[in-house]
């Protein structure tokens, strides 16, 4: 017997599996985020997990707010290269 599985359902299932794998390695997620925002492992060791997570939230919020900048136009590029 063959069953048809909609593509959307397959994507949701694979996403759930990857989320489960990610949550299993919270230590690696924390270290990766520390490196991404420029904190050494020694500095990370001095922070509480709560403080570090808040720090990452603040840093990511700053990045999201800076995404509202204007795209460069051809005129801007011409001025730069002139």
N, C-alpha and C positions, 0 to 999 in steps of 0.2 A: 504494500500500500504506500502511496506517495502523498505527501502533504505539501501544499503550497504555503510558503512563508513570505508575507509581504516584505519588501526591501526595508521599509521603515522599521518594522519590528526587528529585523536582523541588526540594523544599525543601533537601535536602542539596547539590544542585548549585548552587543559588543562594547558599547559605551559603558554599560553597567559593569561588565567584566573588567574593563580597564580602570574604572573608578575604584573597584574593589582592590585591584592590584596596587593602585596608587595609595590607597588608604592603609594598606598593609605596611608600607615603607614610609611612615611619617617622618622618621629620622632623616631619610634621604631628601624628602621634600623640604624640610627645614634647612638642611645644609645647602641645598641647591638655591633656595631663596636667599640665604645669607650671602652666598657668593655672588648672586645676581645683583644685590644692592651694595656690594662692596664691603661686606663685613668679614673679617678674618675668623677662623675657627676659634682662636683665642678670645676674641671679642664676643663671639657668639656664646662661648662658655660662661662668660660673666653675666649674661642676660637671663632673666626668667623667661620661660616659654611665652607667658602671657605678654610680657613687654616686647618680645621679639615679634610676635604675631601682630601686635598693634603697630609696631614700627613698619612692618611690611605693608600693612593696610594703608598707612600714611604715605609710604613711598609709592605704592601702586595708585593711590588716589591722585598724587601729584602728576604721575605719568598720564592718567586718564584725562586730567584737566588740561594738560599741555597738548593733547591731541586735537584741541579745538583751534589750532593755528591754521592760517590760510595756506593753501597750496601755492607754490611758486608758479607764476605765469611765464610765458615765453618772453614777455617784456622784461620781467625780473632777471631772467637768465641772460638776456642780451645786455642788460646794464652791468651784470656781474662780469661778463666776458669782454666787455668793451674796453 
